Amino acid sequence: MEPRNIAKIIIDRAVDYCVNNYQQPLDCISSHTPNRLSLLAYLHLTDKDAEIKEVIQKSDEKLWKSIQEEYEKLWKIKMAIEVGISLGNILYVILEKIMKNDNLSNADKVKYLDKYYLILDKMYYKTKYALQDSEPLSKERLLDWYMDIADAVSITNSNYIKEVQHVIEFYKTFDNNDKLLALKILFNKTGNAIEDLDKKYGALTMGNLNDKDEVTNK
């Protein structure tokens, strides 16, 4: 069995474990580092993987190094994907919190969505251009956007800032290719968030119009 195939089976098992056992799997995946590969193989390979276990047990230093190198490549890809997912998921959480905030009137929600849309739209196109030019955005630029969002929709929870900073710290460690992969995921999720926001905005404004019609008809 080829080193890459062995590495792929182990990283796939590791990611499945993290996704199935953690609401936010990024930290779990980050702990499955290449230098712990021997332990990870022990933890995630089962009796059904007898052939792989045998290859690992009988591997010489050269083969084991090849497996580690392949695992590291795949682990970095998984980390980049998960960072992009995590940054994108934050956008959805914010949108849902606006919509489910019973302390806000529909008019207030519309105002927040207006402000939120402007930032998301800027994020979307700046990220698009960065991907087209193969020039990753800086961690400072990303952090600024999320802080702009906090200002726009009145997020005062310190946990929000800590979560954003935590995820972006991983982004900072990536090489350009992995940063671009994370940005590609974030770009797609930003586009989806804009579509969702647009639907919610439409529902709210229609609701306001209906309320006015009811008042007029009375």
DABELNOR-V171633 format. One record per pair of residues at least 6 apart in sequence whose C-alpha atoms are under 8 Angstrom apart, sorted by the first residue. I is the first residue (numbers start at 1). J is the second residue. Records with the same first field share a line. If there is no record, write none. Layout:
BEGIN
I->J  J
END
This chain:
BEGIN
1->52  55
3->63  66  67  70
4->67  70  71
6->52  67
7->67  68  70  71  74
8->70  71  74
10->40  41  44  45  71
11->71  74  75
13->44  45
14->29  32  40  44
15->29  78
18->25  26  28  29
19->25
22->28
24->86
25->82
26->79  82  83  86
29->78  79
30->79
32->40  75
33->72  75
34->68  69  71  72  75
35->68
37->68
45->53
56->64
76->178
77->178  181
80->171  174  178  179  181  182
81->181  182  185
82->182
83->167  168  170  171  182
84->181  182  183  184  185  186
85->182  185  186  189
86->167
87->164  167  186
88->185  186  189  190
89->189
91->190  193
92->193
95->113  197
98->104  109  112  113  153
99->109
106->204  205  208
107->208
110->201  204  205
112->152  153
113->197  201
115->152  153
116->149  152  153
117->194  197
119->145  148  149
120->190  194
121->194
123->145  190
124->187  190  191
127->137  183  184  187
128->187
130->136  137
131->180  183  184
134->180
135->176  180
136->176  179  180  183
137->179
138->172
139->168  169  171  172
142->168
143->164  165  168
146->164
147->161
149->155
150->156
171->179  182
END
